[in-house]
Each structure stands twice: as C-alpha cells, then as structure tokens.
Amino acid sequence: MKSNQEFLQAKINELEQTVQNLQQAVQSEQWLDSYDVKTKFNISDSTLARYRKKELIPYTKFGKKYLYPASFFTKSLSKKIVNSHLL
C-alpha cells in the first residue's frame, strides 16, 4: 500500500508529464493568420470576425494580428469527409 506522500508524488509526476506534453504540443503547433484562413476557406473579414465573436473558431491575438491553430481546421475538415472509412 502506498503512503500518502508516495501517492501525492505520483500525482505530481503525472501532472508534470501532462504539462510537458501540452507545452510540446503548443510549440509544435502551426498557426495561420487571418489572410491564410480567409484565402483557404473563401470567407470575408466580417465572417471571420463573426466566427471569433461567436467563439466558433479558436484564436489568439499577437499584437494586432489574429492567429488560428492549423490543427483546428485539419480536425474540423476531417470530421466532414464523406466516406472517411475509405481512408
């Protein structure tokens, strides 16, 4: 039987590993700017702003520039693939 201290240490180690995994994911994330998103999906500035306001699309603001995680679009599009079972 583990002592409380061993249990807590195991949980701390688990949390540290989770934080490290999240940091690696963020560092390896590719980001798209507004121009990229508008061009790829043929949408306007106002549509993109509306998506941000309604929280339909994740973003971060860096200075005056909005950035969007590319993985969001990959995941969203892959869910919409017709006959995805063939992939």
C-alpha positions as CSV (number, residue, x, y, z in Angstrom):
1,M,0.0,0.0,0.0
2,K,1.3,3.4,-1.0
3,S,1.7,6.1,1.6
4,N,0.0,9.5,1.1
5,Q,3.4,11.0,0.3
6,E,4.1,8.4,-2.4
7,F,0.6,8.9,-3.8
8,L,1.0,12.6,-3.9
9,Q,4.4,12.3,-5.6
10,A,3.0,10.0,-8.2
11,K,0.2,12.6,-8.9
12,I,2.7,15.4,-9.1
13,N,4.8,13.4,-11.6
14,E,1.7,12.7,-13.7
15,L,0.8,16.4,-13.7
16,E,4.3,17.4,-14.7
17,Q,4.2,15.0,-17.6
18,T,0.9,16.3,-18.8
19,V,2.2,19.9,-18.6
20,Q,5.3,18.9,-20.6
21,N,3.1,17.2,-23.3
22,L,0.9,20.3,-23.6
23,Q,4.0,22.6,-23.9
24,Q,5.4,20.4,-26.7
25,A,2.0,20.4,-28.5
26,V,1.8,24.2,-28.3
27,Q,5.4,24.6,-29.5
28,S,4.9,22.3,-32.5
29,E,1.5,23.9,-33.4
30,Q,1.4,25.7,-36.8
31,W,-0.5,28.9,-36.9
32,L,-2.5,30.5,-39.7
33,D,-3.0,34.3,-39.9
34,S,-6.3,35.8,-41.0
35,Y,-5.2,36.1,-44.6
36,D,-4.5,32.4,-44.8
37,V,-7.8,31.4,-43.3
38,K,-9.8,33.8,-45.5
39,T,-8.0,32.6,-48.6
40,K,-8.2,28.9,-47.9
41,F,-11.9,29.0,-47.0
42,N,-13.0,31.9,-49.2
43,I,-14.6,33.9,-46.4
44,S,-14.6,37.6,-45.7
45,D,-13.1,39.7,-42.9
46,S,-16.6,40.1,-41.4
47,T,-17.3,36.4,-41.4
48,L,-14.0,35.6,-39.7
49,A,-14.7,38.3,-37.1
50,R,-18.2,36.9,-36.5
51,Y,-16.7,33.4,-36.0
52,R,-14.3,34.8,-33.4
53,K,-17.1,36.8,-31.7
54,K,-19.4,33.7,-31.5
55,E,-16.5,31.6,-30.4
56,L,-16.9,29.2,-33.3
57,I,-13.2,29.3,-34.1
58,P,-10.2,29.3,-31.7
59,Y,-7.7,32.1,-32.0
60,T,-5.1,34.1,-30.2
61,K,-4.1,37.7,-30.7
62,F,-0.5,38.6,-31.0
63,G,-0.2,42.4,-31.2
64,K,-2.7,43.5,-33.9
65,K,-2.6,40.1,-35.6
66,Y,-5.0,37.2,-35.1
67,L,-3.6,33.7,-35.3
68,Y,-5.5,30.5,-35.6
69,P,-4.3,26.9,-34.9
70,A,-4.0,25.0,-38.1
71,S,-4.9,21.7,-36.2
72,F,-8.4,23.1,-35.6
73,F,-9.1,23.2,-39.4
74,T,-7.5,19.8,-40.0
75,K,-9.7,18.2,-37.3
76,S,-12.8,20.0,-38.4
77,L,-12.4,19.2,-42.1
78,S,-11.5,15.5,-41.4
79,K,-14.8,15.2,-39.5
80,K,-16.7,16.3,-42.6
81,I,-15.0,13.9,-45.1
82,V,-17.6,11.8,-47.0
83,N,-16.7,8.1,-47.0
84,S,-13.9,8.7,-44.5
85,H,-13.9,5.0,-43.8
86,L,-12.1,4.6,-47.1
87,L,-9.0,6.5,-45.8
